[in-house]
Amino acid sequence: MIDKDGVAADVVLAEIRAMRDGDRPTHGGQLFAYVYDPAVPGLDELAAAAHRESAHVNGLDPTAFPSLLAMENALVGAAARMLGGGPGTTAEDVVGSVTSGGTESLILAVKTARDAHPEIAAPRIVVPSTAHAAFAKAAHYLRVALDVVPVSPDTLRPDPAAMAAAIGPETVLVACSAPSYAHGVVDPVAPIAAAAAEAGVRCHVDACFGGWTLPYLRRLGAPVPAFDFAVPGVTSISVDLHKYAYAPKGVSVLLHRDATLRAPQYFAYADWPGYTMINPVIASTRSGGPIAAAYATLRHLGDDGYLRLATATRDAVAGLADAVRAVDGLRLMADPESTVVCFTATEGGPDLFVLVDELTARGWHTQPQLSYAGLPASVHLTVTASVAPRVAEFAPDLADAVAAARAAGPVALPPELMVLASSLTPDALTPELVAGIAGGLGLGAGNAPTPDRMAVVNTLLDAAPPALRERLLVEFVGLLQRPSW
Ligand SMILES: Cc1ncc(COP(=O)(O)O)c(C=O)c1O
C-alpha cells in the first residue's frame, strides 16, 4: 500500500475509481438507502470545493478557526428555524451543535439527559420499538437501560399511554421519531412529549431522517402533525443535514430548547498538562470539510430549492406507492406520510428476499428489513428527489421482479442450517461454526456476498432471533474486515 516512491496522483485516482466501480450507484435515482441525491447539476462540485476550502480546519478550537464557528452557528440557526425555534417563536432560545451524523446526535442527546441527573444511579430511557438502533447503541455505550415500548402492527406507532406508563423514577429521557426510519411514520409526538413533561422528563424527537422534509411536505399541503419545538415538552431534536438537506456525509444538528438543557452535553477537561479541552460533541479534532460543504449546500439550494426538491420527492413517493399497490402479492406497510415507501408480501405473495435480489438484478437497490416482534419482513425504499424521473420505469420492473420471484420460490437453505439458526444461542456460536456457516453461504475472508445474491443471507438471518442475528452479523463483518497488505 505504501509504495516506496509514492504513486502519481492520476494513478491513485484511477485506482480509487476502479474500486468505486464495484459500489452501488450513489447517483441516478435507483439506490433506495444509504444515499440522498437531489440530482441538482453542479451541487456535487460546489460541495467538493467548499469541503476542500475547510478540510484542514480543525473544530477542536473555535477561537483558532472562527470561520468554522460561524458556519456551525449558521447551520444550527437554519435547523432551529426549520424546526420551530428562532426569534419570535415560542422556542426562541433554541441552541445546538453540529455533529458528525445522526448516531452522534442521538448518543449526545442520551448523554446530555443522563448527565443532567447525576443523582440517578441507574438511568433509563423510553423509546418505541421503531426508534432508530442508534438509541440502543447510545444506551449500550453510556450504560443506560433501554425500555422499549412496542408499536401497533397496524399503525406502526406506539400507544402514547404505553409510553407514559413506561416512564419511571429513573427515566432520564423519552424519545420518539419524526418519522421512523423503517416505515416512515411520524410518532404521536404531542401526547408523548406531554407525558414526559408531566413526569419532569426530557423528550427527544429524532427527526434525523425527516426533519428537513416534513416542514416542506407540510407547506405542500401534506397533513404533517406537529413534531417540533412548537410542541410543548419537546426538549431536544436531531436533524441530519447529510440526509434530506442533501449535504455530503458527516453533518447532523442536535438542538436543545435552551442553553440550560444543553449544558450537560459539553465535556471540558483541564486536569492534564496539555491544552485545556472543551468539546461540545464526541469528536475532538473535527474536519471543517463536511461543515463547509453543508453550509455551501444550504446556501446554494435555498428555501425554494428545498421546496422544489420536496415536491419532486413527494411525487416520486406517490408514484412508487402506486406501483406497489398495483402488484398482486404486495401491500404497503403504511400509506406513505413522509419520504419512505415500505412494503411487505401478502399471504401467498412472493418471497421478499428473493424479490429484493430480483430488483437488484434489474438495477433497483432496495433495502430488506427482517421480521421483528410480530412485524413481517419488509422492503424499505428511502426516496429522494433523484428518483422522480425514474418512477415510470419502476412499476414494470417491480411487476416483472415479482413474477420472477414467484417463479423462483423462496430460498431453500439446508434444513439443518435453519434449525441451527432458530435454536442456537449466541454463546454457542463458535468462530469455527460461523466460518462453516459463512463458507456454506459462499462468504469467505474478505469476500463480501455479491449484492444481487443476498437472499440466502437474509433468509438465514430472518430465521434467527435478534441476539443471534447480532452475533452472526458481527462475525460476518469480522470476516470481511481483514487487512490487505
Ligand atoms: C431516524 C434516524 N435516526 C438516526 C439515524 C442515524 O443516522 P446516521 O446513520 O447518520 O448515524 C438514522 C439513519 O438512517 C435515522 O433514519
The ligand as an SDF file (V2000), in Angstrom:
LIG
                    3D

 16 16  0  0  0  0  0  0  0  0999 V2000
  -34.4850    8.2840   12.2500 C   0  0  0  0  0  0  0  0  0  0  0  0
  -32.9920    8.1020   12.2100 C   0  0  0  0  0  0  0  0  0  0  0  0
  -32.2630    8.3680   13.3090 N   0  0  0  0  0  0  0  0  0  0  0  0
  -30.9280    8.2080   13.3330 C   0  0  0  0  0  0  0  0  0  0  0  0
  -30.2460    7.7380   12.2310 C   0  0  0  0  0  0  0  0  0  0  0  0
  -28.7570    7.5160   12.2980 C   0  0  0  0  0  0  0  0  0  0  0  0
  -28.1060    8.3900   11.4480 O   0  0  0  0  0  0  0  0  0  0  0  0
  -26.5910    8.1780   10.9540 P   0  0  0  0  0  0  0  0  0  0  0  0
  -26.6180    6.9770   10.0610 O   0  0  0  0  0  0  0  0  0  0  0  0
  -26.3020    9.4640   10.2680 O   0  0  0  0  0  0  0  0  0  0  0  0
  -25.7360    7.9730   12.1500 O   0  0  0  0  0  0  0  0  0  0  0  0
  -30.9620    7.4510   11.0640 C   0  0  0  0  0  0  0  0  0  0  0  0
  -30.2940    6.9160    9.8710 C   0  0  0  0  0  0  0  0  0  0  0  0
  -30.8890    6.4960    8.9240 O   0  0  0  0  0  0  0  0  0  0  0  0
  -32.3710    7.6370   11.0570 C   0  0  0  0  0  0  0  0  0  0  0  0
  -33.1010    7.3470    9.9650 O   0  0  0  0  0  0  0  0  0  0  0  0
  1  2  1  0
  2  3  1  0
  2 15  2  0
  3  4  2  0
  4  5  1  0
  5  6  1  0
  5 12  2  0
  6  7  1  0
  7  8  1  0
  8  9  2  0
  8 10  1  0
  8 11  1  0
 12 13  1  0
 12 15  1  0
 13 14  2  0
 15 16  1  0
M  END
$$$$
